[in-house]
Amino acid sequence: MHPRHRIGATLAAAALALLTGCGSGPEAGPDDGPQAGPDATRGGVSAPDAASAAKATSAFDSAKELSRQVGAMELQLTRRCMVSKGFTVHPPDPAPMAADSGSDAPEGRVSPTAREAARHGYGAAPDAGGDTAAPQDSTSDRPGPWADLPDSEKRRYTVAKNGDPDQLVSYETGEGKFSSPSGGCIGETRKALYGDMPKYLRLMWLTDNGMRHEAGRQAESSDAFLKAVGTWAGCMEKAGYGGMKSPTEAIKKAKGYYGGKDAGKTLDAAAVESGRKKEIAQAKADARCADSARYDTFWRSAYQKSLTALYVKNEPDLVAYQQILNEAQKKAQKMLES
């Protein structure tokens, strides 16, 4: 498995764990995920004609924008439902994701850029500060009315919002289950808006994740990308970092400079600084080799080609998703006006 696929799998797992309610696919036909284009096993997806590609891409863009609009209305209706059940204190809204601090890394890149490498390598140091560590910002722990509520009231709120945690409606994606509450204010609101929840989950998964994941898998197997990764590995060997077959292995090696997983917790400052110097030196070589091999460029090209072909293949699904969202938008407007 190549690096981008692993990143995609991690993101998919996070989505499955955090987003209770999304999906993909038409009612007719087998339910086995996005349809791959011809010769997809080596990245040789036949490019659709320009008109078909433009039409399908427009359907995708429209579905995504509708999903954003309806999602905002769904949140309003869910909050209204909670108020009607007597809950006037709510958890603070999640903090917006911090903008990337100047990173110029292209989509799909695993190696650091030269700037990132010089600043903090891969960010693997066990005492990494604000530049390298993900912010640990729990909305539940922020000061305010919600934080002051007793735990029993917070649990009561969660049950009212999500219903019975064992009662979910799910879509099996092939990568795990994509689930949504079937009860509580979330379940009630989504059922009212989207109707057939299994179909909605299927369509949302396809649009938000399924085609993207499949395009990544196809891109990873493209001849141009595989050749570029081989060039990267040869460059790293010449730089004194042999034996690595992919940029993901370079990141693992960098973590080893601190004694492996969790070992860094027991290192003194001198040992950490020694590991950091080795990490940054390797990361700089990695960045140079990535630019020389241009594997990110080849991957993005293959990825976009596959993704566009998948848009065309799955255009009926995208249109079906638009229809559900259009109806949901009308329903939500009436509900909010009542």
C-alpha positions as CSV (number, residue, x, y, z in Angstrom):
1,M,0.0,0.0,0.0
2,H,1.4,3.4,-0.9
3,P,1.4,6.5,1.3
4,R,-1.6,8.3,-0.1
5,H,-3.8,5.3,0.3
6,R,-2.8,5.0,4.0
7,I,-3.6,8.7,4.5
8,G,-7.0,8.2,2.8
9,A,-7.8,5.2,4.9
10,T,-7.0,7.2,8.1
11,L,-9.2,10.1,7.0
12,A,-12.0,7.6,6.2
13,A,-11.7,6.0,9.6
14,A,-12.0,9.5,11.2
15,A,-15.0,10.3,9.2
16,L,-16.7,7.1,10.1
17,A,-16.0,7.7,13.8
18,L,-17.0,11.3,13.9
19,L,-19.7,11.9,11.3
20,T,-22.8,10.0,12.2
21,G,-24.8,10.3,9.1
22,C,-23.6,10.3,5.4
23,G,-23.5,8.0,2.3
24,S,-23.6,7.0,-1.5
25,G,-25.0,5.1,-4.5
26,P,-28.1,4.4,-6.6
27,E,-30.9,2.1,-5.7
28,A,-30.4,0.0,-8.8
29,G,-27.4,-2.2,-9.3
30,P,-24.9,-3.9,-7.0
31,D,-23.9,-2.0,-3.9
32,D,-20.1,-2.5,-4.2
33,G,-18.8,1.0,-4.2
34,P,-17.7,3.4,-6.9
35,Q,-17.3,1.9,-10.3
36,A,-13.8,1.9,-11.6
37,G,-13.0,2.9,-15.1
38,P,-11.4,0.5,-17.6
39,D,-7.8,-0.6,-17.0
40,A,-7.9,1.0,-13.6
41,T,-5.6,-1.6,-12.1
42,R,-2.6,0.2,-13.6
43,G,-4.0,3.7,-13.5
44,G,-5.0,3.5,-17.2
45,V,-8.5,4.9,-16.8
46,S,-9.9,5.9,-20.2
47,A,-10.4,9.7,-20.2
48,P,-14.0,10.7,-20.8
49,D,-14.7,13.3,-23.5
50,A,-14.6,16.9,-22.4
51,A,-18.4,17.5,-22.6
52,S,-19.1,14.4,-20.4
53,A,-16.4,15.3,-18.0
54,A,-17.7,18.9,-17.6
55,K,-21.3,17.8,-17.2
56,A,-20.4,15.2,-14.5
57,T,-18.1,17.5,-12.7
58,S,-20.8,20.1,-12.6
59,A,-23.2,17.6,-11.1
60,F,-20.6,16.8,-8.4
61,D,-19.9,20.5,-7.6
62,S,-23.6,21.2,-7.4
63,A,-24.2,18.2,-5.1
64,K,-21.4,19.4,-2.8
65,E,-22.7,22.9,-2.6
66,L,-26.2,21.7,-1.9
67,S,-24.9,19.4,0.8
68,R,-23.2,22.3,2.5
69,Q,-26.3,24.5,2.4
70,V,-28.7,21.7,3.6
71,G,-26.2,20.7,6.3
72,A,-26.3,24.2,7.8
73,M,-30.1,24.1,7.8
74,E,-30.0,20.6,9.4
75,L,-27.9,22.0,12.2
76,Q,-30.4,24.8,12.8
77,L,-33.3,22.3,12.9
78,T,-31.5,20.0,15.3
79,R,-30.8,22.8,17.7
80,R,-34.4,23.9,17.5
81,C,-35.4,20.3,18.3
82,M,-33.2,20.3,21.4
83,V,-34.6,23.6,22.6
84,S,-38.1,22.2,22.2
85,K,-37.1,19.3,24.5
86,G,-36.0,21.8,27.2
87,F,-32.3,22.1,26.5
88,T,-31.2,25.7,26.5
89,V,-27.5,25.2,27.1
90,H,-25.5,23.7,24.3
91,P,-21.9,22.7,23.7
92,P,-19.9,25.4,22.0
93,D,-19.5,25.0,18.3
94,P,-16.3,23.2,17.2
95,A,-13.4,25.5,16.7
96,P,-12.7,26.1,13.0
97,M,-9.7,24.2,11.6
98,A,-6.6,26.3,11.7
99,A,-5.4,27.4,8.3
100,D,-2.2,25.7,7.2
101,S,0.6,28.0,8.4
102,G,2.2,28.8,5.1
103,S,2.5,25.2,3.8
104,D,2.8,25.0,0.1
105,A,2.5,21.2,0.0
106,P,0.4,20.0,-2.9
107,E,-2.6,17.8,-2.3
108,G,-1.5,14.2,-1.8
109,R,2.1,15.0,-0.9
110,V,3.6,12.9,1.8
111,S,7.2,14.2,1.8
112,P,7.7,17.6,3.5
113,T,8.3,20.7,1.5
114,A,11.8,22.3,1.8
115,R,10.3,24.9,4.1
116,E,8.6,22.4,6.3
117,A,11.7,20.2,6.5
118,A,13.9,23.1,7.6
119,R,11.4,24.3,10.2
120,H,10.6,21.0,11.9
121,G,11.4,18.0,9.7
122,Y,8.4,15.7,9.8
123,G,7.2,17.0,13.2
124,A,8.1,13.7,14.7
125,A,10.0,15.1,17.8
126,P,8.4,13.9,21.0
127,D,8.6,17.4,22.5
128,A,7.3,19.1,19.4
129,G,5.6,22.4,20.2
130,G,3.0,24.5,18.5
131,D,4.6,24.2,15.1
132,T,4.3,20.4,14.9
133,A,1.8,19.2,17.4
134,A,-1.9,19.1,16.5
135,P,-3.9,21.4,18.8
136,Q,-5.7,19.6,21.5
137,D,-8.8,21.8,21.6
138,S,-11.8,20.1,23.2
139,T,-14.9,22.1,22.9
140,S,-16.3,20.3,25.9
141,D,-13.5,21.6,28.1
142,R,-13.8,25.3,27.2
143,P,-15.0,27.6,30.0
144,G,-18.7,28.6,29.8
145,P,-22.2,27.4,30.6
146,W,-21.8,24.0,29.0
147,A,-18.6,23.3,30.9
148,D,-20.4,24.1,34.2
149,L,-23.2,21.6,33.6
150,P,-23.1,18.4,35.7
151,D,-22.0,15.3,33.8
152,S,-25.5,13.8,34.3
153,E,-27.0,16.7,32.4
154,K,-24.5,16.4,29.6
155,R,-25.3,12.7,29.3
156,R,-29.0,13.5,29.2
157,Y,-28.3,16.0,26.4
158,T,-26.3,13.5,24.4
159,V,-29.1,10.9,24.6
160,A,-31.7,13.5,23.6
161,K,-29.6,14.6,20.6
162,N,-28.3,11.2,19.4
163,G,-30.9,8.7,20.7
164,D,-29.9,5.2,21.6
165,P,-26.3,4.7,20.6
166,D,-27.1,1.1,19.7
167,Q,-29.8,2.1,17.3
168,L,-28.1,3.4,14.1
169,V,-28.8,3.3,10.5
170,S,-25.7,2.4,8.5
171,Y,-24.2,1.9,5.1
172,E,-21.4,-0.7,4.7
173,T,-18.8,1.1,2.6
174,G,-16.3,-1.7,2.1
175,E,-14.0,0.3,4.4
176,G,-16.3,0.2,7.4
177,K,-19.7,1.3,8.4
178,F,-20.9,4.9,7.8
179,S,-23.6,5.5,10.4
180,S,-26.2,8.0,11.6
181,P,-28.4,8.0,14.6
182,S,-31.9,6.7,14.0
183,G,-33.3,8.5,17.0
184,G,-32.9,11.6,19.0
185,C,-33.1,15.1,17.4
186,I,-30.4,14.2,14.8
187,G,-32.2,11.1,13.7
188,E,-35.6,12.7,13.7
189,T,-34.4,15.7,11.7
190,R,-32.5,13.6,9.1
191,K,-35.4,11.3,8.6
192,A,-37.7,14.2,8.0
193,L,-35.3,15.8,5.5
194,Y,-33.9,12.9,3.6
195,G,-36.5,10.2,3.9
196,D,-34.7,7.0,2.8
197,M,-31.7,7.1,5.1
198,P,-29.8,4.1,3.8
199,K,-30.0,5.6,0.3
200,Y,-29.0,9.0,1.6
201,L,-26.0,7.5,3.4
202,R,-24.9,5.6,0.4
203,L,-25.1,8.7,-1.9
204,M,-23.3,10.9,0.6
205,W,-20.5,8.4,1.1
206,L,-20.0,8.1,-2.6
207,T,-19.8,11.9,-3.1
208,D,-17.8,12.8,0.0
209,N,-15.5,9.8,0.2
210,G,-16.0,6.8,-2.1
211,M,-14.9,8.3,-5.4
212,R,-12.0,10.1,-3.8
213,H,-10.7,6.9,-2.2
214,E,-11.1,4.9,-5.4
215,A,-9.3,7.6,-7.4
216,G,-6.5,7.5,-4.9
217,R,-6.1,3.8,-5.2
218,Q,-6.1,4.0,-9.0
219,A,-3.5,6.8,-8.9
220,E,-1.2,4.8,-6.7
221,S,-1.1,2.1,-9.3
222,S,-0.3,4.3,-12.2
223,D,2.9,3.6,-14.0
224,A,4.1,7.2,-13.9
225,F,3.6,7.4,-10.1
226,L,5.2,4.1,-9.4
227,K,8.2,5.1,-11.5
228,A,8.5,8.5,-9.7
229,V,8.5,6.8,-6.3
230,G,11.3,4.5,-7.5
231,T,13.2,7.6,-8.6
232,W,12.6,9.1,-5.1
233,A,13.9,6.0,-3.4
234,G,17.1,6.0,-5.6
235,C,17.6,9.7,-4.8
236,M,17.3,9.0,-1.1
237,E,19.8,6.1,-1.3
238,K,22.3,8.4,-2.9
239,A,21.7,10.9,-0.1
240,G,22.6,8.2,2.4
241,Y,19.1,7.0,3.3
242,G,18.8,3.7,1.5
243,G,16.4,0.9,2.0
244,M,13.2,3.0,1.9
245,K,10.6,2.2,-0.7
246,S,8.2,5.0,-0.1
247,P,8.0,8.4,1.7
248,T,5.9,6.8,4.4
249,E,8.9,4.6,5.3
250,A,10.9,7.8,5.6
251,I,8.5,9.1,8.3
252,K,8.7,5.8,10.2
253,K,12.5,6.0,10.1
254,A,12.5,9.6,11.4
255,K,10.4,8.5,14.4
256,G,13.0,5.9,15.1
257,Y,15.5,8.6,15.8
258,Y,13.7,9.1,19.1
259,G,13.8,5.5,20.1
260,G,10.6,4.3,18.5
261,K,6.9,4.6,19.5
262,D,6.5,6.3,23.0
263,A,10.2,5.9,23.8
264,G,10.7,9.7,23.3
265,K,8.7,10.3,26.5
266,T,11.7,9.1,28.5
267,L,14.4,11.0,26.5
268,D,16.4,13.9,28.0
269,A,16.7,17.2,26.2
270,A,20.1,16.3,24.6
271,A,18.8,13.0,23.2
272,V,15.8,14.8,21.7
273,E,18.0,17.5,20.2
274,S,20.2,14.8,18.7
275,G,17.2,13.0,17.2
276,R,15.8,16.3,15.9
277,K,19.0,17.1,14.0
278,K,18.9,13.7,12.3
279,E,15.2,14.1,11.5
280,I,15.7,17.5,9.9
281,A,18.7,16.4,7.9
282,Q,16.7,13.4,6.5
283,A,13.6,15.6,5.9
284,K,15.6,18.0,3.9
285,A,17.0,15.2,1.7
286,D,13.4,13.8,1.4
287,A,12.1,17.2,0.2
288,R,14.9,17.5,-2.4
289,C,14.2,14.0,-3.7
290,A,10.4,14.6,-3.8
291,D,10.9,17.7,-5.9
292,S,13.4,15.9,-8.1
293,A,11.2,12.9,-8.6
294,R,8.0,15.0,-8.9
295,Y,6.0,12.0,-7.6
296,D,3.4,14.4,-6.2
297,T,2.9,15.9,-9.6
298,F,2.5,12.5,-11.2
299,W,0.1,11.4,-8.5
300,R,-2.1,14.4,-8.8
301,S,-2.3,14.0,-12.5
302,A,-3.3,10.4,-12.3
303,Y,-5.6,11.1,-9.4
304,Q,-7.5,13.9,-11.2
305,K,-7.8,11.7,-14.3
306,S,-9.3,8.8,-12.3
307,L,-11.6,11.1,-10.3
308,T,-13.0,12.8,-13.4
309,A,-13.7,9.3,-15.0
310,L,-15.4,8.3,-11.8
311,Y,-17.6,11.4,-11.8
312,V,-18.8,10.4,-15.3
313,K,-19.3,6.7,-14.3
314,N,-21.3,7.7,-11.2
315,E,-23.2,10.7,-12.7
316,P,-26.6,9.0,-12.1
317,D,-25.7,8.7,-8.4
318,L,-24.7,12.4,-8.3
319,V,-27.9,13.5,-9.9
320,A,-29.9,11.3,-7.5
321,Y,-28.0,12.9,-4.6
322,Q,-28.9,16.3,-5.9
323,Q,-32.5,15.4,-6.1
324,I,-32.6,14.2,-2.4
325,L,-30.8,17.4,-1.3
326,N,-33.1,19.7,-3.4
327,E,-36.1,18.1,-1.7
328,A,-34.4,18.3,1.7
329,Q,-33.7,22.0,1.2
330,K,-37.4,22.7,0.4
331,K,-38.5,20.7,3.5
332,A,-36.0,22.5,5.7
333,Q,-37.1,25.9,4.5
334,K,-40.7,25.1,5.4
335,M,-39.7,23.7,8.8
336,L,-37.6,26.7,9.6
337,E,-40.4,29.1,8.6
338,S,-43.0,27.3,10.6
